[in-house]
Amino acid sequence: MNKYIKPRDEQIKVRTPKPPFAFVPAKGMWINWNGNDGRYWRRRVRCGDVILSKPPIQEAAKPKTTKEGKKK
């Protein structure tokens, strides 16, 4: 299951748990809520570094595509 998160505040810098260990963008990002990744993100939500959020309208409206570029 995927969820959309964003930093609680623009000054907070939260890194992703896997390489390249990039920062979560201020506008937010989709994350995997299951497994080890999910455990990491649930801890970040509990401590208040990130919040669960709704994606921006243009993010929600994007059609999902496969690697070949075909729409699902």
C-alpha positions in Angstrom: 0.0 0.0 0.0 1.3 3.4 -0.9 0.8 6.6 1.0 1.6 10.3 0.3 3.8 12.1 2.8 5.4 15.4 3.1 7.6 17.1 5.8 5.7 18.7 8.7 7.6 21.9 8.1 9.7 23.2 5.1 12.8 23.6 7.4 12.7 19.9 8.3 14.9 17.7 6.2 14.0 14.0 6.2 16.0 11.4 4.3 14.6 8.4 2.5 15.7 5.0 4.0 17.3 3.6 0.8 20.0 4.9 -1.5 20.5 7.5 -2.7 19.2 8.7 0.7 17.6 11.8 -0.9 15.6 14.3 1.1 11.8 14.2 1.0 10.7 17.1 -1.2 8.7 19.9 0.4 5.8 19.2 -1.9 5.8 15.5 -0.7 6.2 12.1 -2.3 4.7 8.7 -2.5 6.1 6.0 -0.2 5.7 2.3 0.4 3.8 1.9 3.7 4.5 -1.9 3.9 7.6 -3.9 5.1 10.8 -2.3 6.4 10.2 0.9 4.5 6.8 1.2 6.1 8.3 0.7 9.5 10.7 3.6 8.9 8.0 5.9 7.6 5.6 5.1 10.5 8.3 6.0 13.0 8.8 9.3 11.1 5.1 10.0 11.3 4.9 9.2 15.0 7.9 11.4 15.9 6.3 14.3 13.8 9.0 14.7 11.1 6.5 13.9 8.3 2.8 14.0 8.0 0.4 11.9 5.9 -1.1 14.2 3.2 -3.2 14.2 0.1 -1.2 14.5 -3.2 -1.4 17.7 -5.2 -4.1 17.7 -7.8 -1.7 17.2 -10.7 0.0 14.3 -8.9 -3.4 12.5 -8.3 -4.5 13.0 -11.9 -1.4 11.4 -13.5 -2.2 8.1 -15.2 -0.1 5.2 -14.1 2.1 3.7 -16.8 4.1 0.6 -17.2 7.8 0.5 -18.0 6.9 0.3 -21.7 5.0 3.6 -21.4 1.6 2.0 -21.9 -1.3 3.2 -19.7 -2.7 0.7 -17.3 
